[in-house]
Amino acid sequence: MADAADTIIKMITSRKSYNGSATLQPSEPLDKLGLDSMEVVSLTFDIEEKFNIELPFNANLDIKSKTVADLIDTVNRLVAARTKTA
């Protein structure tokens, strides 16, 4: 599932308000990336569309306790669950 990680990292680093380093680390907290609330909502929608999943509603509200790795893990689990039911 490294492709999902690469895709999500590119989606984050391409945001206009992203202020992190060029090499985003999975351990970085989402709330330290400089994304404003509109960018977080936009990122959420883009991830849902790209991976054909629905992120839990509170995923974009609870970013203070999440890291990039947590987001990637959530996406991977939702994609795997969707694949099993398809």
Biopython code that builds the backbone (N, CA, C, O; Angstrom):
import numpy as np
from Bio.PDB.StructureBuilder import StructureBuilder

atoms = [
    (1, "MET", "N", (0.814, -1.195, 0.000)),
    (1, "MET", "CA", (0.000, 0.000, 0.000)),
    (1, "MET", "C", (0.862, 1.265, 0.000)),
    (1, "MET", "O", (0.401, 2.345, 0.370)),
    (2, "ALA", "N", (2.097, 1.117, -0.413)),
    (2, "ALA", "CA", (2.998, 2.262, -0.480)),
    (2, "ALA", "C", (2.482, 3.294, -1.475)),
    (2, "ALA", "O", (2.711, 4.492, -1.305)),
    (3, "ASP", "N", (1.779, 2.830, -2.520)),
    (3, "ASP", "CA", (1.237, 3.766, -3.502)),
    (3, "ASP", "C", (0.262, 4.739, -2.852)),
    (3, "ASP", "O", (0.264, 5.928, -3.172)),
    (4, "ALA", "N", (-0.573, 4.238, -1.939)),
    (4, "ALA", "CA", (-1.509, 5.110, -1.232)),
    (4, "ALA", "C", (-0.736, 6.147, -0.423)),
    (4, "ALA", "O", (-1.086, 7.327, -0.416)),
    (5, "ALA", "N", (0.302, 5.705, 0.248)),
    (5, "ALA", "CA", (1.115, 6.626, 1.058)),
    (5, "ALA", "C", (1.731, 7.700, 0.176)),
    (5, "ALA", "O", (1.672, 8.884, 0.506)),
    (6, "ASP", "N", (2.315, 7.300, -0.934)),
    (6, "ASP", "CA", (2.926, 8.267, -1.849)),
    (6, "ASP", "C", (1.894, 9.255, -2.381)),
    (6, "ASP", "O", (2.149, 10.457, -2.456)),
    (7, "THR", "N", (0.733, 8.735, -2.748)),
    (7, "THR", "CA", (-0.328, 9.586, -3.284)),
    (7, "THR", "C", (-0.805, 10.596, -2.247)),
    (7, "THR", "O", (-0.964, 11.778, -2.553)),
    (8, "ILE", "N", (-1.033, 10.131, -1.022)),
    (8, "ILE", "CA", (-1.513, 11.018, 0.042)),
    (8, "ILE", "C", (-0.463, 12.078, 0.380)),
    (8, "ILE", "O", (-0.796, 13.247, 0.574)),
    (9, "ILE", "N", (0.786, 11.671, 0.448)),
    (9, "ILE", "CA", (1.857, 12.637, 0.727)),
    (9, "ILE", "C", (1.920, 13.699, -0.372)),
    (9, "ILE", "O", (2.087, 14.883, -0.080)),
    (10, "LYS", "N", (1.790, 13.284, -1.625)),
    (10, "LYS", "CA", (1.790, 14.254, -2.731)),
    (10, "LYS", "C", (0.584, 15.178, -2.644)),
    (10, "LYS", "O", (0.685, 16.372, -2.926)),
    (11, "MET", "N", (-0.563, 14.618, -2.250)),
    (11, "MET", "CA", (-1.769, 15.433, -2.113)),
    (11, "MET", "C", (-1.581, 16.499, -1.026)),
    (11, "MET", "O", (-2.037, 17.632, -1.174)),
    (12, "ILE", "N", (-0.913, 16.128, 0.052)),
    (12, "ILE", "CA", (-0.679, 17.071, 1.147)),
    (12, "ILE", "C", (0.328, 18.143, 0.730)),
    (12, "ILE", "O", (0.084, 19.337, 0.906)),
    (13, "THR", "N", (1.454, 17.709, 0.178)),
    (13, "THR", "CA", (2.523, 18.664, -0.135)),
    (13, "THR", "C", (2.174, 19.591, -1.293)),
    (13, "THR", "O", (2.820, 20.623, -1.473)),
    (14, "SER", "N", (1.165, 19.239, -2.078)),
    (14, "SER", "CA", (0.773, 20.103, -3.194)),
    (14, "SER", "C", (-0.218, 21.189, -2.775)),
    (14, "SER", "O", (-0.567, 22.050, -3.582)),
    (15, "ARG", "N", (-0.669, 21.157, -1.534)),
    (15, "ARG", "CA", (-1.621, 22.169, -1.053)),
    (15, "ARG", "C", (-0.932, 23.520, -0.946)),
    (15, "ARG", "O", (0.230, 23.605, -0.550)),
    (16, "LYS", "N", (-1.649, 24.562, -1.297)),
    (16, "LYS", "CA", (-1.097, 25.922, -1.263)),
    (16, "LYS", "C", (-0.638, 26.319, 0.130)),
    (16, "LYS", "O", (0.390, 26.980, 0.276)),
    (17, "SER", "N", (-1.374, 25.931, 1.143)),
    (17, "SER", "CA", (-1.038, 26.372, 2.498)),
    (17, "SER", "C", (-0.053, 25.439, 3.213)),
    (17, "SER", "O", (0.307, 25.698, 4.362)),
    (18, "TYR", "N", (0.388, 24.364, 2.558)),
    (18, "TYR", "CA", (1.354, 23.446, 3.164)),
    (18, "TYR", "C", (2.656, 24.190, 3.453)),
    (18, "TYR", "O", (3.204, 24.847, 2.568)),
    (19, "ASN", "N", (3.151, 24.088, 4.689)),
    (19, "ASN", "CA", (4.387, 24.800, 5.034)),
    (19, "ASN", "C", (5.462, 23.887, 5.610)),
    (19, "ASN", "O", (6.403, 24.351, 6.253)),
    (20, "GLY", "N", (5.318, 22.603, 5.376)),
    (20, "GLY", "CA", (6.299, 21.652, 5.892)),
    (20, "GLY", "C", (7.486, 21.495, 4.956)),
    (20, "GLY", "O", (7.633, 22.221, 3.973)),
    (21, "SER", "N", (8.319, 20.533, 5.290)),
    (21, "SER", "CA", (9.519, 20.285, 4.484)),
    (21, "SER", "C", (9.161, 19.566, 3.187)),
    (21, "SER", "O", (8.066, 19.021, 3.049)),
    (22, "ALA", "N", (10.081, 19.571, 2.253)),
    (22, "ALA", "CA", (9.862, 18.913, 0.968)),
    (22, "ALA", "C", (9.714, 17.410, 1.128)),
    (22, "ALA", "O", (9.050, 16.760, 0.321)),
    (23, "THR", "N", (10.329, 16.856, 2.163)),
    (23, "THR", "CA", (10.217, 15.422, 2.413)),
    (23, "THR", "C", (9.349, 15.204, 3.649)),
    (23, "THR", "O", (9.840, 15.107, 4.773)),
    (24, "LEU", "N", (8.066, 15.133, 3.406)),
    (24, "LEU", "CA", (7.093, 14.946, 4.478)),
    (24, "LEU", "C", (7.268, 13.573, 5.114)),
    (24, "LEU", "O", (7.297, 12.558, 4.418)),
    (25, "GLN", "N", (7.383, 13.547, 6.421)),
    (25, "GLN", "CA", (7.559, 12.299, 7.155)),
    (25, "GLN", "C", (6.209, 11.816, 7.687)),
    (25, "GLN", "O", (5.406, 12.626, 8.150)),
    (26, "PRO", "N", (5.948, 10.503, 7.627)),
    (26, "PRO", "CA", (4.684, 9.963, 8.131)),
    (26, "PRO", "C", (4.422, 10.270, 9.603)),
    (26, "PRO", "O", (3.268, 10.307, 10.030)),
    (27, "SER", "N", (5.471, 10.489, 10.377)),
    (27, "SER", "CA", (5.290, 10.753, 11.808)),
    (27, "SER", "C", (4.873, 12.193, 12.109)),
    (27, "SER", "O", (4.587, 12.524, 13.259)),
    (28, "GLU", "N", (4.835, 13.051, 11.087)),
    (28, "GLU", "CA", (4.496, 14.453, 11.319)),
    (28, "GLU", "C", (3.011, 14.608, 11.650)),
    (28, "GLU", "O", (2.158, 14.031, 10.976)),
    (29, "PRO", "N", (2.707, 15.387, 12.689)),
    (29, "PRO", "CA", (1.304, 15.644, 13.039)),
    (29, "PRO", "C", (0.619, 16.460, 11.949)),
    (29, "PRO", "O", (1.202, 17.399, 11.408)),
    (30, "LEU", "N", (-0.605, 16.101, 11.635)),
    (30, "LEU", "CA", (-1.343, 16.822, 10.599)),
    (30, "LEU", "C", (-1.556, 18.288, 10.942)),
    (30, "LEU", "O", (-1.591, 19.137, 10.052)),
    (31, "ASP", "N", (-1.697, 18.587, 12.229)),
    (31, "ASP", "CA", (-1.952, 19.977, 12.602)),
    (31, "ASP", "C", (-0.712, 20.856, 12.551)),
    (31, "ASP", "O", (-0.802, 22.057, 12.803)),
    (32, "LYS", "N", (0.434, 20.290, 12.234)),
    (32, "LYS", "CA", (1.677, 21.071, 12.130)),
    (32, "LYS", "C", (2.083, 21.323, 10.677)),
    (32, "LYS", "O", (3.170, 21.839, 10.417)),
    (33, "LEU", "N", (1.221, 20.962, 9.740)),
    (33, "LEU", "CA", (1.569, 21.076, 8.324)),
    (33, "LEU", "C", (1.167, 22.408, 7.712)),
    (33, "LEU", "O", (1.495, 22.687, 6.559)),
    (34, "GLY", "N", (0.459, 23.231, 8.475)),
    (34, "GLY", "CA", (0.068, 24.539, 7.988)),
    (34, "GLY", "C", (-1.201, 24.552, 7.159)),
    (34, "GLY", "O", (-1.572, 25.590, 6.612)),
    (35, "LEU", "N", (-1.876, 23.411, 7.059)),
    (35, "LEU", "CA", (-3.099, 23.377, 6.272)),
    (35, "LEU", "C", (-4.218, 24.085, 7.027)),
    (35, "LEU", "O", (-4.476, 23.798, 8.196)),
    (36, "ASP", "N", (-4.877, 25.015, 6.341)),
    (36, "ASP", "CA", (-6.011, 25.672, 6.984)),
    (36, "ASP", "C", (-7.238, 24.766, 6.875)),
    (36, "ASP", "O", (-7.196, 23.730, 6.210)),
    (37, "SER", "N", (-8.309, 25.157, 7.521)),
    (37, "SER", "CA", (-9.487, 24.285, 7.585)),
    (37, "SER", "C", (-10.064, 23.987, 6.205)),
    (37, "SER", "O", (-10.541, 22.878, 5.964)),
    (38, "MET", "N", (-10.029, 24.948, 5.306)),
    (38, "MET", "CA", (-10.539, 24.710, 3.952)),
    (38, "MET", "C", (-9.663, 23.707, 3.208)),
    (38, "MET", "O", (-10.171, 22.878, 2.454)),
    (39, "GLU", "N", (-8.352, 23.780, 3.417)),
    (39, "GLU", "CA", (-7.443, 22.826, 2.780)),
    (39, "GLU", "C", (-7.674, 21.418, 3.328)),
    (39, "GLU", "O", (-7.594, 20.443, 2.581)),
    (40, "VAL", "N", (-7.959, 21.304, 4.617)),
    (40, "VAL", "CA", (-8.224, 19.996, 5.218)),
    (40, "VAL", "C", (-9.492, 19.391, 4.617)),
    (40, "VAL", "O", (-9.524, 18.205, 4.289)),
    (41, "VAL", "N", (-10.525, 20.201, 4.477)),
    (41, "VAL", "CA", (-11.769, 19.718, 3.870)),
    (41, "VAL", "C", (-11.525, 19.320, 2.420)),
    (41, "VAL", "O", (-11.993, 18.272, 1.974)),
    (42, "SER", "N", (-10.804, 20.144, 1.693)),
    (42, "SER", "CA", (-10.487, 19.841, 0.296)),
    (42, "SER", "C", (-9.660, 18.557, 0.181)),
    (42, "SER", "O", (-9.911, 17.723, -0.689)),
    (43, "LEU", "N", (-8.681, 18.409, 1.061)),
    (43, "LEU", "CA", (-7.857, 17.196, 1.078)),
    (43, "LEU", "C", (-8.717, 15.975, 1.365)),
    (43, "LEU", "O", (-8.561, 14.935, 0.725)),
    (44, "THR", "N", (-9.622, 16.101, 2.324)),
    (44, "THR", "CA", (-10.520, 14.995, 2.664)),
    (44, "THR", "C", (-11.332, 14.574, 1.449)),
    (44, "THR", "O", (-11.415, 13.386, 1.137)),
    (45, "PHE", "N", (-11.930, 15.539, 0.765)),
    (45, "PHE", "CA", (-12.729, 15.227, -0.422)),
    (45, "PHE", "C", (-11.869, 14.596, -1.518)),
    (45, "PHE", "O", (-12.294, 13.638, -2.164)),
    (46, "ASP", "N", (-10.676, 15.122, -1.727)),
    (46, "ASP", "CA", (-9.785, 14.578, -2.755)),
    (46, "ASP", "C", (-9.391, 13.133, -2.451)),
    (46, "ASP", "O", (-9.344, 12.296, -3.353)),
    (47, "ILE", "N", (-9.110, 12.843, -1.189)),
    (47, "ILE", "CA", (-8.754, 11.472, -0.793)),
    (47, "ILE", "C", (-9.947, 10.543, -1.007)),
    (47, "ILE", "O", (-9.798, 9.441, -1.536)),
    (48, "GLU", "N", (-11.125, 10.992, -0.594)),
    (48, "GLU", "CA", (-12.319, 10.161, -0.763)),
    (48, "GLU", "C", (-12.571, 9.854, -2.234)),
    (48, "GLU", "O", (-12.897, 8.723, -2.595)),
    (49, "GLU", "N", (-12.420, 10.857, -3.067)),
    (49, "GLU", "CA", (-12.642, 10.672, -4.501)),
    (49, "GLU", "C", (-11.583, 9.759, -5.116)),
    (49, "GLU", "O", (-11.910, 8.852, -5.882)),
    (50, "LYS", "N", (-10.333, 9.995, -4.787)),
    (50, "LYS", "CA", (-9.226, 9.216, -5.368)),
    (50, "LYS", "C", (-9.319, 7.740, -5.009)),
    (50, "LYS", "O", (-9.083, 6.877, -5.855)),
    (51, "PHE", "N", (-9.663, 7.445, -3.752)),
    (51, "PHE", "CA", (-9.654, 6.059, -3.285)),
    (51, "PHE", "C", (-11.047, 5.433, -3.209)),
    (51, "PHE", "O", (-11.198, 4.287, -2.785)),
    (52, "ASN", "N", (-12.061, 6.194, -3.623)),
    (52, "ASN", "CA", (-13.443, 5.717, -3.622)),
    (52, "ASN", "C", (-13.852, 5.193, -2.240)),
    (52, "ASN", "O", (-14.361, 4.080, -2.102)),
    (53, "ILE", "N", (-13.615, 6.021, -1.232)),
    (53, "ILE", "CA", (-13.939, 5.689, 0.150)),
    (53, "ILE", "C", (-14.642, 6.877, 0.791)),
    (53, "ILE", "O", (-14.719, 7.958, 0.209)),
    (54, "GLU", "N", (-15.152, 6.660, 1.994)),
    (54, "GLU", "CA", (-15.692, 7.755, 2.796)),
    (54, "GLU", "C", (-14.936, 7.782, 4.108)),
    (54, "GLU", "O", (-15.007, 6.841, 4.898)),
    (55, "LEU", "N", (-14.215, 8.863, 4.334)),
    (55, "LEU", "CA", (-13.509, 9.021, 5.600)),
    (55, "LEU", "C", (-14.526, 9.333, 6.691)),
    (55, "LEU", "O", (-15.525, 10.006, 6.434)),
    (56, "PRO", "N", (-14.282, 8.852, 7.897)),
    (56, "PRO", "CA", (-15.200, 9.187, 8.991)),
    (56, "PRO", "C", (-15.307, 10.700, 9.136)),
    (56, "PRO", "O", (-14.312, 11.410, 8.990)),
    (57, "PHE", "N", (-16.498, 11.193, 9.419)),
    (57, "PHE", "CA", (-16.732, 12.637, 9.500)),
    (57, "PHE", "C", (-15.740, 13.336, 10.410)),
    (57, "PHE", "O", (-15.259, 14.421, 10.086)),
    (58, "ASN", "N", (-15.428, 12.720, 11.553)),
    (58, "ASN", "CA", (-14.531, 13.381, 12.491)),
    (58, "ASN", "C", (-13.068, 13.307, 12.082)),
    (58, "ASN", "O", (-12.210, 13.850, 12.778)),
    (59, "ALA", "N", (-12.765, 12.649, 10.972)),
    (59, "ALA", "CA", (-11.371, 12.560, 10.529)),
    (59, "ALA", "C", (-10.793, 13.936, 10.253)),
    (59, "ALA", "O", (-9.614, 14.180, 10.512)),
    (60, "ASN", "N", (-11.617, 14.842, 9.726)),
    (60, "ASN", "CA", (-11.092, 16.168, 9.430)),
    (60, "ASN", "C", (-11.248, 17.126, 10.609)),
    (60, "ASN", "O", (-10.708, 18.232, 10.575)),
    (61, "LEU", "N", (-11.969, 16.726, 11.638)),
    (61, "LEU", "CA", (-12.120, 17.584, 12.808)),
    (61, "LEU", "C", (-11.105, 17.253, 13.891)),
    (61, "LEU", "O", (-10.803, 18.092, 14.740)),
    (62, "ASP", "N", (-10.585, 16.052, 13.865)),
    (62, "ASP", "CA", (-9.714, 15.561, 14.932)),
    (62, "ASP", "C", (-8.266, 15.474, 14.472)),
    (62, "ASP", "O", (-7.553, 14.546, 14.853)),
    (63, "ILE", "N", (-7.821, 16.431, 13.654)),
    (63, "ILE", "CA", (-6.467, 16.312, 13.117)),
    (63, "ILE", "C", (-5.387, 16.597, 14.148)),
    (63, "ILE", "O", (-4.225, 16.265, 13.917)),
    (64, "LYS", "N", (-5.735, 17.200, 15.273)),
    (64, "LYS", "CA", (-4.720, 17.498, 16.277)),
    (64, "LYS", "C", (-4.103, 16.235, 16.858)),
    (64, "LYS", "O", (-2.948, 16.252, 17.285)),
    (65, "SER", "N", (-4.851, 15.147, 16.882)),
    (65, "SER", "CA", (-4.336, 13.916, 17.478)),
    (65, "SER", "C", (-3.848, 12.924, 16.427)),
    (65, "SER", "O", (-3.532, 11.782, 16.761)),
    (66, "LYS", "N", (-3.781, 13.339, 15.168)),
    (66, "LYS", "CA", (-3.418, 12.420, 14.095)),
    (66, "LYS", "C", (-2.121, 12.830, 13.406)),
    (66, "LYS", "O", (-1.744, 14.001, 13.356)),
    (67, "THR", "N", (-1.467, 11.809, 12.882)),
    (67, "THR", "CA", (-0.259, 12.027, 12.092)),
    (67, "THR", "C", (-0.558, 11.677, 10.637)),
    (67, "THR", "O", (-1.627, 11.155, 10.319)),
    (68, "VAL", "N", (0.383, 11.966, 9.773)),
    (68, "VAL", "CA", (0.256, 11.578, 8.373)),
    (68, "VAL", "C", (0.112, 10.060, 8.283)),
    (68, "VAL", "O", (-0.682, 9.562, 7.485)),
    (69, "ALA", "N", (0.866, 9.327, 9.087)),
    (69, "ALA", "CA", (0.784, 7.860, 9.093)),
    (69, "ALA", "C", (-0.604, 7.381, 9.506)),
    (69, "ALA", "O", (-1.108, 6.404, 8.952)),
    (70, "ASP", "N", (-1.230, 8.056, 10.472)),
    (70, "ASP", "CA", (-2.590, 7.694, 10.882)),
    (70, "ASP", "C", (-3.566, 7.859, 9.723)),
    (70, "ASP", "O", (-4.427, 7.008, 9.500)),
    (71, "LEU", "N", (-3.426, 8.952, 8.993)),
    (71, "LEU", "CA", (-4.292, 9.196, 7.847)),
    (71, "LEU", "C", (-4.086, 8.117, 6.786)),
    (71, "LEU", "O", (-5.056, 7.587, 6.245)),
    (72, "ILE", "N", (-2.844, 7.792, 6.490)),
    (72, "ILE", "CA", (-2.535, 6.753, 5.505)),
    (72, "ILE", "C", (-3.104, 5.414, 5.953)),
    (72, "ILE", "O", (-3.686, 4.684, 5.150)),
    (73, "ASP", "N", (-2.938, 5.090, 7.235)),
    (73, "ASP", "CA", (-3.463, 3.833, 7.764)),
    (73, "ASP", "C", (-4.985, 3.775, 7.646)),
    (73, "ASP", "O", (-5.540, 2.739, 7.276)),
    (74, "THR", "N", (-5.658, 4.873, 7.956)),
    (74, "THR", "CA", (-7.114, 4.927, 7.832)),
    (74, "THR", "C", (-7.542, 4.689, 6.396)),
    (74, "THR", "O", (-8.470, 3.921, 6.145)),
    (75, "VAL", "N", (-6.882, 5.334, 5.460)),
    (75, "VAL", "CA", (-7.209, 5.153, 4.041)),
    (75, "VAL", "C", (-6.976, 3.702, 3.634)),
    (75, "VAL", "O", (-7.827, 3.106, 2.973)),
    (76, "ASN", "N", (-5.846, 3.128, 4.015)),
    (76, "ASN", "CA", (-5.549, 1.742, 3.655)),
    (76, "ASN", "C", (-6.595, 0.782, 4.212)),
    (76, "ASN", "O", (-7.019, -0.145, 3.522)),
    (77, "ARG", "N", (-7.016, 1.002, 5.471)),
    (77, "ARG", "CA", (-8.030, 0.125, 6.075)),
    (77, "ARG", "C", (-9.375, 0.253, 5.359)),
    (77, "ARG", "O", (-10.049, -0.749, 5.122)),
    (78, "LEU", "N", (-9.764, 1.477, 5.017)),
    (78, "LEU", "CA", (-11.036, 1.671, 4.321)),
    (78, "LEU", "C", (-11.014, 1.079, 2.914)),
    (78, "LEU", "O", (-12.006, 0.506, 2.464)),
    (79, "VAL", "N", (-9.896, 1.215, 2.226)),
    (79, "VAL", "CA", (-9.766, 0.621, 0.891)),
    (79, "VAL", "C", (-9.831, -0.898, 0.984)),
    (79, "VAL", "O", (-10.500, -1.540, 0.175)),
    (80, "ALA", "N", (-9.146, -1.475, 1.958)),
    (80, "ALA", "CA", (-9.154, -2.937, 2.137)),
    (80, "ALA", "C", (-10.565, -3.425, 2.467)),
    (80, "ALA", "O", (-11.002, -4.451, 1.946)),
    (81, "ALA", "N", (-11.273, -2.704, 3.321)),
    (81, "ALA", "CA", (-12.638, -3.092, 3.691)),
    (81, "ALA", "C", (-13.566, -3.004, 2.483)),
    (81, "ALA", "O", (-14.415, -3.874, 2.289)),
    (82, "ARG", "N", (-13.409, -1.969, 1.679)),
    (82, "ARG", "CA", (-14.224, -1.826, 0.483)),
    (82, "ARG", "C", (-13.951, -2.953, -0.497)),
    (82, "ARG", "O", (-14.874, -3.472, -1.125)),
    (83, "THR", "N", (-12.689, -3.333, -0.631)),
    (83, "THR", "CA", (-12.313, -4.401, -1.543)),
    (83, "THR", "C", (-12.917, -5.735, -1.104)),
    (83, "THR", "O", (-13.350, -6.526, -1.942)),
    (84, "LYS", "N", (-12.947, -5.985, 0.193)),
    (84, "LYS", "CA", (-13.525, -7.228, 0.714)),
    (84, "LYS", "C", (-15.015, -7.330, 0.458)),
    (84, "LYS", "O", (-15.528, -8.424, 0.221)),
    (85, "THR", "N", (-15.715, -6.214, 0.501)),
    (85, "THR", "CA", (-17.153, -6.236, 0.325)),
    (85, "THR", "C", (-17.568, -6.140, -1.142)),
    (85, "THR", "O", (-18.733, -6.361, -1.472)),
    (86, "ALA", "N", (-16.645, -5.820, -1.999)),
    (86, "ALA", "CA", (-16.964, -5.665, -3.425)),
    (86, "ALA", "C", (-17.031, -6.984, -4.136)),
    (86, "ALA", "O", (-17.288, -7.024, -5.339)),
]
sb = StructureBuilder()
sb.init_structure("model")
sb.init_model(0)
sb.init_chain("A")
sb.init_seg("    ")
for serial, (resi, resn, name, xyz) in enumerate(atoms, 1):
    if name == "N":
        sb.init_residue(resn, " ", resi, " ")
    sb.init_atom(name, np.array(xyz, "f"), 0.0, 1.0, " ", f" {name:<3s}", serial, name[0])
structure = sb.get_structure()
